[in-house]
C-alpha cells in the first residue's frame, strides 16, 4: 500500500538539478517575431531596466524644466521694451576679451 502523504517519485530530474543548459534543438522556441522585419527580443536584468527608466525620467524632468524656462523668458521678452534688449549682431559685446583674442588670431593668420 502506498503512502498518500508522500509526493510521487518523479523519475525525471528537475531542470535545475545541475544538468546544465539544454541543447538548442531541445529548447522551446522563443515568442515568434514578425518575419522579415528585423525585430529583436532583448532581455535584461531588472536593475539595468530600472536604471534606464530613472535616466529617462531625469531627462524628461530636465526637458520639462527647460521648457518652462524658455516659456518664461519668451513671456518676459514680449513685455520688455526694445531698448532694454541687448543689441544683436557683430557689435554685441565689442571690446570683450574674446574679441581681442579672435582679432589676434586673425592678425597672426594674415602675417603668415
Backbone torsions as a table, in degrees:
resi	resn	phi	psi	omega
1	UNK	NA	133.0	-176.9
2	UNK	-87.0	145.1	178.6
3	UNK	-80.0	116.8	-175.9
4	UNK	-78.4	-9.8	177.9
5	UNK	-84.0	-15.8	-179.9
6	UNK	-92.3	139.4	176.7
7	UNK	-67.1	152.6	179.7
8	UNK	-66.3	150.1	176.5
9	UNK	-74.4	126.5	179.9
10	UNK	-101.4	115.3	-179.5
11	UNK	-70.7	-18.2	-179.9
12	UNK	-86.9	129.0	178.4
13	UNK	-70.3	152.8	177.7
14	UNK	-68.0	150.7	-178.2
15	UNK	-61.8	-24.8	-177.5
16	UNK	-100.0	24.6	-177.2
17	UNK	-91.2	25.9	174.2
18	UNK	87.1	18.0	-179.4
19	UNK	-84.7	-8.7	179.9
20	UNK	85.3	-176.5	-179.0
21	UNK	-74.5	147.2	177.9
22	UNK	-73.6	151.5	175.5
23	UNK	-60.1	151.5	-175.1
24	UNK	-57.8	-37.0	-178.3
25	UNK	-73.1	-15.0	178.7
26	UNK	-94.9	-8.9	-176.7
27	UNK	-80.1	151.9	177.2
28	UNK	-69.3	144.3	179.0
29	UNK	-67.3	146.4	177.2
30	UNK	-70.2	168.0	176.8
31	UNK	-58.9	133.1	-173.9
32	UNK	-70.0	126.9	174.5
33	UNK	-94.8	151.9	178.3
34	UNK	-57.6	130.9	-177.1
35	UNK	-70.9	139.4	173.9
36	UNK	80.2	4.5	-179.4
37	UNK	-102.9	-0.4	178.2
38	UNK	69.7	24.9	-179.2
39	UNK	-74.1	147.3	179.5
40	UNK	-134.4	136.3	174.9
41	UNK	-103.2	129.9	-176.9
42	UNK	-122.6	138.3	173.0
43	UNK	-117.2	147.1	-179.1
44	UNK	-146.2	159.9	176.6
45	UNK	-64.5	148.5	-179.5
46	UNK	-59.9	-37.1	178.9
47	UNK	-59.6	-41.1	179.3
48	UNK	-66.6	-42.0	178.3
49	UNK	-63.8	-41.6	178.1
50	UNK	-61.4	-39.0	179.1
51	UNK	-66.1	-41.0	178.2
52	UNK	-65.1	-42.9	178.4
53	UNK	-59.2	-46.5	-179.3
54	UNK	-61.5	-40.8	178.4
55	UNK	-62.5	-43.6	-179.8
56	UNK	-65.4	-40.3	178.2
57	UNK	-62.8	-42.7	178.9
58	UNK	-64.3	-41.6	177.6
59	UNK	-62.6	-42.4	179.4
60	UNK	-63.0	-40.6	178.4
61	UNK	-65.3	-39.1	177.9
62	UNK	-64.7	-42.4	179.2
63	UNK	-66.8	-39.7	178.0
64	UNK	-62.9	-42.6	178.2
65	UNK	-62.8	-43.2	177.8
66	UNK	-62.7	-41.6	178.5
67	UNK	-59.0	-46.1	179.4
68	UNK	-64.3	-40.5	179.3
69	UNK	-64.3	-43.6	179.6
70	UNK	-64.0	-43.8	178.7
71	UNK	-63.4	-38.6	179.1
72	UNK	-65.2	-44.9	178.8
73	UNK	-65.4	-37.6	179.0
74	UNK	-65.8	-39.4	178.3
75	UNK	-65.9	-40.4	179.9
76	UNK	-69.8	-35.6	-179.4
77	UNK	-67.7	-32.9	178.8
78	UNK	-69.0	-26.1	-178.8
79	UNK	-91.2	-23.2	-174.9
80	UNK	-75.8	137.7	175.3
81	UNK	-67.7	155.1	-176.8
82	UNK	-64.4	-27.8	-178.8
83	UNK	-64.9	-29.2	-177.5
84	UNK	-82.3	-15.2	-178.9
85	UNK	-76.5	140.2	177.4
86	UNK	-67.7	148.2	179.5
87	UNK	-66.9	145.5	178.3
88	UNK	-100.8	155.2	175.6
89	UNK	110.3	-172.1	-175.1
90	UNK	-64.9	-26.5	-178.7
91	UNK	-75.1	-10.8	-179.7
92	UNK	-65.0	125.2	177.9
93	UNK	71.2	27.4	-179.0
94	UNK	-60.9	138.3	178.9
95	UNK	86.6	6.0	179.3
96	UNK	-74.9	160.6	178.5
97	UNK	-58.6	-30.3	177.8
98	UNK	-65.9	-39.9	179.6
99	UNK	-65.6	-41.5	178.2
100	UNK	-62.1	-40.9	179.1
101	UNK	-63.2	-45.3	-179.8
102	UNK	-65.9	-39.0	177.4
103	UNK	-62.6	-38.3	177.7
104	UNK	-64.2	-39.1	178.2
105	UNK	-66.2	-42.2	179.5
106	UNK	-63.2	-43.7	179.5
107	UNK	-64.3	-41.4	-179.8
108	UNK	-66.0	-37.5	177.9
109	UNK	-67.8	-36.2	-178.6
110	UNK	-74.9	-23.9	178.7
111	UNK	-74.2	-24.9	179.7
112	UNK	-79.6	NA	NA
